[in-house]
Amino acid sequence: MVITTPFPNEALSLSISKLCGVKTQFIDDPKIASIRKNAEQLAGSYHQLRIVRKRAYTLQSDDGTDIALLNNQASKALLDLDRKNLVRYNAYVSAFEWASKTQSFAALGRSACLDVDIYFYGSHCDGDSVGKVLSNTGLFLQQPDYLDSSIPYDNPHELKFPSIDVSTSPLDVPMLLSTPITSLPMDMANAMLGNLDHQGDLVSLDMDKTIVKTELKPHQREALDFIAHRESARVPDRFSLFKKSADSRNQQYHSYEHTIIGTRKPRKPLEDFGGIIADEMGLGKTLTMIAAIARTLGRARTFVEEASCNGEVRRATKRTGATLVVCPAVLLMDGWLEEVSRHVSPGFLKCTKYHGTSKPTDTDILESDIVLTTYATLIADSSRNGVLQSIHWFRIVIDEAHSIRHQNTKQFRAVVALASKHRWCLTGTPIQNVLNDLGALVRFLRVPQLDAASNFYTYVAGPIEKRQAAALPRLRNLLRSICLRRTKDLVELPEPAMRIQRIQLTEEERTTYCRVGEDHRLAIDQAINTGNITEASSGLFRAILRLRIFCSSGHYNNEPQQSSSSKDEGLSLLEQEDQAVCAFCSCEVMSVGDLDSTGSGVLLSCSHLFCRDCVTAEYQLSRNRIRCVTCGIISKVPARGQESDEQPVMPGSYNSKLEALAQDVMLHRSEKCIIFSSWKKTIQVAASCLSVHGIQICMVDGSMPLPERRKQLLRFQSNPSIPALLMTLGTGAVGLNLTIASRVHILEPQWNPSIEKQAIGRVIRLGQEKQVTAIRYIADETVEQHIQTRQEKKLYLAQLGWDSSNESEEDKLQKVKVSCFPPLIPTRSNYER
């Protein structure tokens, strides 16, 4: 289905709005870089693209060449709109965006993204329906940059602000010309991950209730069957990488052909190496693996008693029937111990922690059933040829296995060097960014003939990038053989009841809110007047951050130029600029200062950001000194509890948002709740507010020493008189099962909505039997409403030309001054009636 331009003859019955800055991913074909235009690239000119519905919504040039795929969120919205036949739409990309991103594509390949605007044309009477469909998927319409004056502008999502000029200019739209390009294979690869539940291939195995006290869910018992098959000496044909084939010259002679490589063996090789459990977060992967360990203790003992190592062991000298579990964080290691204690009969499994200064003896390790350690401890142990590397394990399980996706790190090398009979990867995201992420897991698993460094790329990833016909069947055969993945839809976990709590600022709060904007506007005006566009844009980001913090905590210190912002505020600035990614591996960083949480990282004094994996694996010089891989500067990182952030001065009264929070907690005292904020200072002020109202609380943030963190979490879980746990976002990203809570409060909207989703996911897990309610607090007529749209940064920064070299500095500064300030930087005049 090709959607073409709107009908001029129907202009009088149409209205127009747009989605701004919709992210699309280039199709991985070098020909895209050579696509040319039929018009000169002029400042402010745009190119029109068609949107085609195939397996996924695809951008096309006018001759039908596929260029890029729309992201899943936008695709879902368009699918709903198409089903209801509500609108017609086109995509437009600025000439500068096209030129710069095709250059990036030529250098970086498919990792480059193209931002496009989608213009919608529809009937006035359908406006509310269109608005509802889009807002249900988290998308919100904006004012178009350009439109035909004969088509009225009608936006069901518009926030009205005084003194904003909505006049626009005619749109000059050249079309793109190109040569044919083939379809994108990565979309099909991702689709394969959604089709690996092996329904009909697995049976539900029973578990002895005298061993595992908890009744396993059907999908967990099916996972036990998958694990049993993958660890069997005779892997069933449906899970085998080898197929039996007859010799064309002698039908009585059979060989076994590798379905990926194509090589033949006279006998079927052993394939009991293990596999990947890729169930979504919250489906009980940990309990499933614990049950599998308990079911196989007999085989583990037999493994120890065997005289021969079958040529598997090079330098390991001792065998153990233990399963080594490698975790990314101490909290997750503690989570495994808690799961064993909760679900397994006392004394049945002996668990040992190999971590810290006082480590267990070799005898303790060899006699254990489960040995738990962290990636960081494993790296340190391998560097001195320690005990973990000297043992031949019965089984190795790496939790959050995507942590080893970077194959040039010490972390990956330390894990791969371990000796074991069976190997398992637990991860909800086996492919995070590129197909070679899966290649790292394949190498760890030692999949036959794919465990060499280059083989996965040679036979799978490389041919897929080149769109060779045999490539996708190879990937499909590989995943179906070694991977099991189920989604939350399978077990019907309860969907949270989502509620937005609208907060009306008092007159006093509104006056202070405007003063925050005016204070920062003076500094930005000064930068504009001196022609410093960089300082002007930086000042705008700082202003947005200060407005957000004021809306959340009610705090403003009247120092807009201060440089001593806390680390979490520094991360917020990077998020606003779409720069909250690791300087080395480009993975997303969601919190700072808590290296015990996946998704966390370190913000160095040079302002470069590193994810936890890169810090612990490669660049940490000592416990508190890190060398920046980008600039080489060595930074000191304070230990937990030694951060220099000042304690906020607690006010005599609290703002409207925190008062609303306190009222909700008091109204639902019988229900435990978790309160999240991006900023430690906001958490501290919220804790003070709740305490003033007589509400007992526990508080956790990434700067706390682990013993204190565990103590706070235990108090919250065990003490029924404590209804509230306050946490900074990201601290609970790994290792916490907080299903005891049924209410989630998110004190401010996030630029990245997945952060909010993960926070809510702390309580929506297997075992949650209560209805979960998530409350998002939004201050009306403030910057928080803009963050809801998730496109504001693109609308008020990129759209205004800060990334366009074709506009003069004077034009850029004028656009910043005239167009950005009214909606984002408030003044008292904005709110005069």
Buried (B, 14 or more C-beta within 10 A) or exposed (E): EEBEEBEEEEBEEBBBBBBBBBBBBBBBBEEBBEBEBEEEBEBBBBBBBBBBBEEBBBBBBBEEBBBBBBBEBBBBBBBBBBEEEBBBBBBBBBBBBBBBBBEBBEEEBBBBBBBBBBBBBBBEEBBEBBBEBBBEBEBBBBBBBBBBEEBEBBBBBBBEEEEBEEEBEEBEBBBBEBEEBEBBBBBBBBEBBEEBBBEEBBEBBEBEEEBBEBEBBEBBBBBBBBBBBBBEEEBEEEBBBBEEEEEEEEEEEBBBBBBBBEEEEEEBBBBBBBBBBBBBBBBBBBBBBBBBBBBBBEBBEEBBEEEEBEEEBEEBEBBBBBBBBBBBBBBBBBBBBBBBEEBBEEEBBEBBBBBEEEBBEEEEBBBBBBBBBBBBBBBBBBEEEBBBBBBBBBBBBBBBBBBBBBBEBBBBBBBBBBBBBBBBBBBBBBBEBBBBBBBBBBBBBBBBBBBEEEBBBEBBBBBBBEBEEEBBEBBBBBBBBBBBBBBBEBBEBEEBEEEEBEBEBEEEBBEBBBBBBBBBBEBBBEBBEEEBBEBBBBBBBBBBBBBBBBBBBBBBEEEBEEEEBBBBBBBBBBBBBBEBBBBBBEBBBBBBBBBBBBBBBBBBEBBBBBBBBBBBBBBBEEEEEBBBBBEEEEBEBEEBEEBEBEEBEBBEEBBBBBBBBBEBBEEBEEBBBBBBBBBBBBBBBBBBBBBBBEBBBBBBBBBBEEEBBBBBBEBBBEEEEBBBBBBBBBBBBBBBBBBBBBBBBBBBBBBBBEBBBBBBBBBBBBBBEBEBBBBBBBBEBBBBBBBBBBBBBBBBBBBBBBBBEBBEEEBBBBBBBEBBBBBBBBBEEBBEE
